[in-house]
Amino acid sequence: MRYHQQQRLSPALLVPFSAMIDIEPPSRLSISAAAPSKRKSGSKQFLRLVFLSCVILLFASAGLTQSASSVSPQWKLTWSDEFNGSKGSAPDPAKWSFDIGGKNPNNELESYTSRPANVQQKNGDLIITARKENYTGDDGVARQYTSARIRTKGLFSQAYGRFEARIKLPLGKGIWPAFWMLGDDIDSVGWPKCGEIDIFENIGEPSISYSTLHGPGYSGSHGISKKYFLPAGEAVNTGFHLYAVEWAPNDIKFFLDDKLVAERTPADLPPGTKWVYDHPFFIILNVAVGGAWPGNPDATTKFPQKMLVDYVRVYTRSGESQAR
């Protein structure tokens, strides 16, 4: 979700997709132990967890798996939102603020609002809803679509660690959901010098997700990007998927459902450009409508379009503390 540029990334300009690399899960056992529980868990979910626990114990006893501590460093939960607020309530104001209006430098069509019609908590999820409606925002500009964009800017930012969200996406021509981060120095240095980490974006393709870095000299259509194809029979809009980034000094790994999408280091940057992922970033969730990259909605696009976020969780490795 590029911060501001008139021409968005074209799939034709993306780094070619290579075979997906399977690596060890990013400490899922230790993460699960540290993570808050969801109130909405029902009997089916409980039975599923019991079954999975039995499978894990069986494999461990057979010597077929490694312990979480031997796979990767222990993770410590530093920040989360489980979206367990009352039905119809706004996101927690201690954790999230709103982008309001038509801040649409990518030729997007929506007006962002803080209305419950566009963003609310319900049944343990955050729901961001894009609607087709005539709406005039505070900027006085009439637009035909509304949606929401929330951020942790000024409330929470962190350098390094694991940032993850479990999300069920909307899907349609011209619908552009994203889970991404911007450097918290954006107000002083501007974009793209602040850096941008797009953990995932989707542009109406049911089985494809994009993960991208934007920085000085490699932004916009020149962002360092990778597209990931979901396994056969899976789609971004038919169920929840886990989108994550694991970020360390000079190394950023993107994951989808614990499969490695891409790994980026300073060696991946164009010659003469700078690695700017060495300071705290804040989190953004939004659903855009239209734009230079996904194109605009057409007759096939159904409204409203909803993005459901089960949770957002942030971790640090043992001994590291970069939250603020």
Residue pairs with C-beta under 8 A, 6 or more apart in sequence:
1 176
1 178
1 180
1 198
1 201
1 284
1 286
1 288
2 8
2 9
2 105
2 106
2 196
2 214
2 219
2 220
2 223
3 105
3 182
3 186
3 191
3 192
3 196
3 214
4 105
4 106
4 191
5 105
5 106
5 219
5 220
5 221
6 105
6 106
6 107
6 292
7 220
7 221
7 292
8 106
8 107
8 220
8 221
8 291
8 292
8 293
8 294
9 210
9 212
9 220
9 221
9 223
9 225
9 293
10 221
10 293
11 227
13 221
13 222
13 225
14 210
14 225
14 226
14 227
15 224
15 225
15 226
17 226
17 227
17 228
17 229
20 228
20 229
20 259
20 260
20 261
21 260
22 259
22 260
23 260
24 66
24 71
24 72
25 71
25 258
26 72
26 75
26 162
26 244
26 246
26 253
26 255
26 258
27 68
27 71
27 72
27 73
27 74
27 75
28 68
28 258
29 56
29 67
29 68
30 68
30 69
30 74
30 75
31 75
31 77
31 162
31 313
31 315
34 75
34 76
34 77
34 315
35 77
35 80
35 313
36 77
36 80
36 82
36 311
38 82
38 84
38 124
38 310
38 311
39 82
39 84
39 124
40 84
40 123
40 124
56 65
59 65
60 67
68 74
73 317
73 318
74 317
74 318
75 161
75 162
75 315
75 316
75 317
75 318
76 315
76 316
76 317
76 318
77 313
77 314
77 315
78 158
78 161
78 314
78 315
78 316
78 321
78 323
79 95
79 156
79 158
79 313
79 314
79 323
80 311
80 312
80 313
80 314
81 91
81 92
81 95
81 96
81 126
81 311
81 312
82 124
82 311
83 91
83 121
83 124
83 125
83 126
83 309
83 310
83 311
84 121
84 124
85 91
85 92
85 121
86 121
87 120
87 121
87 122
87 123
88 116
88 120
88 121
88 122
89 120
89 121
90 114
90 116
90 119
90 120
90 121
91 119
91 121
91 126
91 150
94 155
95 152
95 155
95 156
96 150
96 151
96 152
96 155
97 150
97 151
97 152
97 153
97 154
97 155
98 112
98 113
98 114
98 119
98 148
98 149
98 150
98 151
99 112
99 149
99 150
99 151
99 286
100 112
100 113
100 114
100 137
100 138
101 111
101 112
101 137
101 138
101 139
102 110
102 111
102 112
102 137
102 139
102 141
102 143
103 112
103 149
104 110
104 288
104 291
106 288
106 291
106 292
106 293
107 290
107 291
107 292
108 176
108 288
108 289
108 290
108 291
109 143
109 144
109 145
109 174
109 289
109 290
109 291
109 296
109 297
110 130
110 143
110 145
110 146
110 147
110 287
110 288
110 289
110 290
111 135
111 136
111 137
111 139
111 141
111 143
111 145
111 146
111 147
112 118
112 137
112 146
112 147
112 148
112 149
112 286
113 119
113 135
113 137
113 146
113 147
113 148
114 148
115 146
115 148
117 129
117 131
117 146
118 128
118 129
118 130
118 131
118 146
118 147
118 148
119 126
119 127
119 128
119 129
119 148
119 150
120 126
120 127
121 127
124 310
125 308
125 309
125 310
126 285
126 308
126 309
127 306
127 307
127 308
127 309
128 147
128 148
128 150
128 177
128 285
128 286
128 287
128 306
128 307
128 309
129 147
129 148
129 287
129 304
129 305
129 306
129 307
130 145
130 146
130 147
130 170
130 175
130 287
130 288
130 289
130 303
130 304
130 305
130 306
131 145
131 146
131 147
131 303
131 304
132 144
132 145
132 297
132 303
132 304
133 144
133 145
133 146
134 142
134 143
134 144
135 142
135 143
135 144
135 145
135 146
136 142
136 143
137 143
145 289
145 290
145 297
147 286
147 287
147 288
147 289
148 286
148 287
149 284
149 285
149 286
149 287
149 288
150 284
150 285
150 286
151 282
151 283
151 284
151 285
152 282
152 283
152 284
153 182
153 184
153 282
154 282
155 282
156 282
156 283
156 314
156 323
156 324
157 184
157 280
157 281
157 282
157 323
157 324
158 280
158 281
158 314
158 316
158 322
158 323
158 324
159 247
159 278
159 279
159 280
159 281
159 322
160 247
160 248
160 249
160 316
160 317
160 320
160 322
161 246
161 247
161 314
161 315
161 316
161 317
161 320
161 322
162 244
162 245
162 246
162 247
162 313
162 314
162 315
163 181
163 199
163 244
163 245
163 247
163 283
163 312
163 313
163 314
164 242
164 243
164 244
164 245
164 255
164 312
164 313
164 314
164 315
165 179
165 199
165 242
165 243
165 244
165 285
165 309
165 310
165 311
165 312
165 313
166 240
166 241
166 242
166 243
166 309
166 310
166 311
167 177
167 179
167 200
167 240
167 241
167 243
167 307
167 308
167 309
167 310
168 236
168 237
168 239
168 240
168 241
168 307
168 308
168 310
169 177
169 202
169 236
169 237
169 241
169 307
170 177
170 237
170 287
170 305
170 306
170 307
171 202
171 204
171 206
171 235
171 236
171 237
171 305
172 204
172 297
172 300
172 301
172 302
172 305
173 204
173 294
173 295
173 296
173 297
173 298
173 300
173 301
174 204
174 289
174 290
174 291
174 294
174 295
174 296
174 297
174 298
174 301
175 202
175 203
175 204
175 287
175 288
175 289
175 294
175 297
175 301
175 305
176 201
176 202
176 203
176 204
176 287
176 288
176 289
176 290
176 291
176 293
176 294
177 201
177 202
177 286
177 287
177 288
177 307
178 198
178 200
178 201
178 202
178 284
178 285
178 286
178 287
178 288
179 199
179 200
179 243
179 283
179 284
179 285
179 312
180 196
180 197
180 198
180 199
180 200
180 201
180 283
180 284
181 196
181 197
181 199
181 245
181 281
181 282
181 283
181 284
182 191
182 194
182 195
182 196
182 281
182 282
182 284
183 189
183 193
183 194
183 195
183 196
183 276
183 279
183 280
183 281
184 194
184 279
184 280
184 281
184 282
185 194
185 279
186 194
191 214
191 219
192 214
192 215
192 216
192 218
192 219
192 276
193 215
193 216
193 276
194 276
195 213
195 214
195 215
195 276
195 277
195 279
195 281
196 212
196 213
196 214
196 215
196 219
196 223
197 213
197 245
197 247
197 252
197 277
197 281
198 210
198 211
198 212
198 213
198 214
198 223
198 225
199 211
199 243
199 244
199 245
199 254
200 209
200 210
200 211
200 243
200 254
200 256
201 209
201 210
201 211
201 212
202 208
202 209
202 210
202 236
203 210
203 293
203 294
203 295
204 294
206 235
206 236
206 237
207 229
207 230
207 234
207 235
207 236
208 227
208 228
208 229
208 230
208 236
209 227
209 228
209 230
209 236
209 243
209 256
209 261
210 225
210 226
210 227
210 228
211 225
211 226
211 227
211 228
211 245
211 254
211 256
211 261
211 262
212 223
212 224
212 225
212 226
213 223
213 224
213 225
213 252
213 264
213 277
214 220
214 223
214 224
215 269
215 273
215 274
215 275
215 276
215 277
216 273
216 274
216 276
217 269
217 270
217 272
217 273
217 274
218 224
218 269
218 270
218 273
222 270
224 264
224 268
224 269
226 254
226 261
226 262
228 254
228 256
228 259
228 261
228 262
230 236
230 241
230 256
234 241
240 308
240 310
241 256
241 257
242 255
242 256
242 257
242 258
243 255
243 256
244 254
244 255
244 256
244 258
245 252
245 253
245 254
245 255
246 252
246 253
246 255
247 253
247 277
248 317
249 278
250 265
250 266
250 275
251 263
251 264
251 265
252 263
252 264
252 265
252 277
253 260
253 262
253 263
253 264
254 260
254 261
254 262
254 263
254 264
255 261
266 275
269 275
280 322
280 323
280 324
283 312
283 314
285 307
285 309
285 312
287 305
287 307
288 294
289 296
289 297
290 296
290 297
297 303
314 323
316 322
316 323
